[in-house]
Every structure is written in structure tokens, then in C-alpha cells.
């Protein structure tokens, strides 16, 4: 068994890409053994939606695309990162009752912590940033038999 699995997709910074990012991650996780109807799968879909929405809405047109990376280490640790080319790091805004937006990072942090994970932000070599979530993996891993297809 491999100690590391990864998948990645780059999408245009457009609102239509948010559900595409969510569906992509869902499909990858199901392929890796996470049941699509698991409670944590719903949580991950919500987190990916929030991260992708942030990449689309808060880059102010300065990031024409964003990339979603999914990594599984040693069948124990899941990492999902959303990378855009805007240098500004996300800010945690006060959750005022009147606000219609600005709570995405609060939601992401809370959901990630509820799952026993953590959130981090790292700069890219190109001047952008990646917002990562890291979660414990609690599903049996399925791998495609690559030899059978060759």
C-alpha cells in the first residue's frame, strides 16, 4: 500500500466552480473509501464549499483560477488545500448579526476543530496562499488496481 495518495483539480475563479470543487472532493474521497453518506463527508463538503467560495469571492479578480489539493497520508491523515494566487490571507471577521457574509473562516475553523483537525494557511512560491485543513482519516482506504488496467 502506498503511504501517500493525492488528487488535484484547478478550476476557474467563478461561482460555478464551487459546486464543481465540492463534487470533485466528494468523488475522490468515495474512491478512497469514505462513504458518501458519512457525517464527516457532509462536513468536508461544507468546508470545501466555504474554502472555494473564499477563493472566488475574496481574491478580487486577482486569481483567475484556484486549485483544490486532496492528500491522504499513511491512511491516517487527510489534508485538503485550496490555493489561489492572491497574497492576502483570510481574515476572521466579527460575526455581527447584521452581516450577510464574512463568517466563512469561523465556520471552517469550527467544523475542522469539531472533526479533530486543524486549519493552517501557507504562502505559495508564486505569491499566493493555500488554506489547508487537516483531519484524521477514519475510513478504510480503497485503491484502484492499476496493474489490472494496463
C-alpha positions in Angstrom: 0.0 0.0 0.0 1.1 3.5 -0.8 1.9 5.8 2.1 0.6 8.8 0.1 -2.3 9.4 -2.2 -3.1 12.7 -3.8 -5.5 14.3 -6.3 -5.8 17.8 -7.6 -8.1 19.9 -9.8 -7.7 23.5 -11.0 -10.9 25.4 -11.7 -11.7 28.9 -12.9 -12.4 31.5 -10.2 -16.1 31.6 -10.9 -19.1 30.9 -8.6 -20.0 27.8 -10.8 -16.7 26.3 -9.7 -17.7 26.0 -6.1 -20.1 23.0 -6.6 -17.6 21.5 -9.0 -14.9 21.6 -6.3 -17.2 20.1 -3.8 -18.2 17.3 -6.2 -14.6 16.6 -7.1 -13.5 16.2 -3.5 -16.5 14.0 -2.7 -15.8 11.7 -5.6 -12.1 11.4 -4.6 -13.0 10.6 -1.0 -15.5 8.0 -2.0 -12.8 6.4 -4.3 -10.5 6.3 -1.3 -13.1 4.6 0.9 -15.1 7.3 2.7 -18.8 6.6 2.4 -20.6 9.5 0.7 -23.3 9.4 3.3 -20.9 9.6 6.3 -21.5 12.6 8.6 -17.9 13.6 8.1 -18.4 13.6 4.3 -21.1 16.2 4.7 -18.8 18.3 6.9 -15.9 18.0 4.4 -18.2 19.1 1.6 -19.3 22.2 3.5 -15.7 23.1 4.3 -14.6 22.7 0.7 -17.6 24.8 -0.4 -16.5 27.6 2.1 -12.9 27.4 1.0 -13.8 27.5 -2.7 -16.2 30.4 -2.2 -13.5 32.3 -0.4 -11.1 31.7 -3.3 -13.7 33.0 -5.7 -15.1 35.9 -3.8 -12.2 37.3 -1.8 -9.4 37.3 -4.4 -10.9 40.5 -6.0 -10.4 39.2 -9.6 -6.6 38.8 -9.0 -6.7 35.0 -9.1 -8.1 33.7 -12.4 -8.1 30.1 -11.1 -7.9 28.2 -7.8 -6.6 24.7 -7.1 -8.0 22.1 -4.8 -5.5 19.5 -3.5 -6.5 16.4 -1.6 -3.9 14.3 0.2 -4.1 11.2 2.3 -1.0 10.3 4.3 -0.5 6.7 5.7 -4.2 6.1 5.7 -4.4 8.3 8.8 -4.3 12.0 7.9 -6.5 13.8 5.3 -5.4 17.2 4.0 -7.4 19.4 1.7 -5.9 22.7 0.5 -7.4 25.4 -1.7 -4.8 27.6 -3.4 -5.3 30.9 -5.1 -2.8 33.5 -6.4 -4.0 36.4 -4.2 -1.4 37.3 -1.5 -4.0 38.4 1.1 -4.5 35.9 3.9 -8.1 35.2 5.0 -9.3 37.3 8.0 -11.5 36.3 10.8 -14.2 38.9 10.9 -16.5 39.5 13.9 -19.8 37.7 13.4 -22.2 40.6 13.7 -25.9 39.7 13.4 -26.3 42.1 10.5 -23.6 40.6 8.4 -24.6 38.5 5.4 -21.0 37.3 4.8 -17.6 37.2 6.4 -18.2 34.2 8.6 -16.6 31.6 6.3 -13.4 31.2 8.2 -15.2 31.0 11.5 -17.3 28.2 10.1 -14.3 26.4 8.6 -12.3 26.6 11.8 -15.2 25.4 13.9 -16.0 22.5 11.6 -12.4 21.5 11.3 -11.9 21.5 15.1 -15.1 19.5 15.6 -13.6 16.8 13.5 -10.4 16.8 15.5 -8.4 18.7 12.8 -6.7 21.9 12.3 -6.6 24.8 9.8 -3.5 26.5 8.5 -2.5 29.0 5.8 0.8 28.9 3.9 2.3 31.1 1.2 3.0 29.7 -2.2 6.2 30.3 -4.1 4.2 32.3 -6.7 3.0 34.8 -4.1 -0.5 33.4 -3.3 -1.6 31.2 -0.5 -3.0 27.8 0.3 -5.6 27.4 3.1 -5.3 23.8 4.4 -7.4 21.7 6.6 -6.0 18.6 8.2 -8.3 15.9 9.6 -7.9 12.4 11.0 -8.9 9.7 8.4 -11.3 7.2 9.8 -12.3 5.2 6.7 -10.9 2.1 5.2 -8.9 3.0 2.1 -9.8 1.7 -1.3 -7.2 1.7 -4.0 -7.7 1.0 -7.7 -5.7 -1.9 -9.0 -3.6 0.0 -11.6 -2.0 -3.2 -12.8 -5.3 -4.6 -14.0 -5.9 -1.6 -16.3 -2.5 -1.9 -18.1 
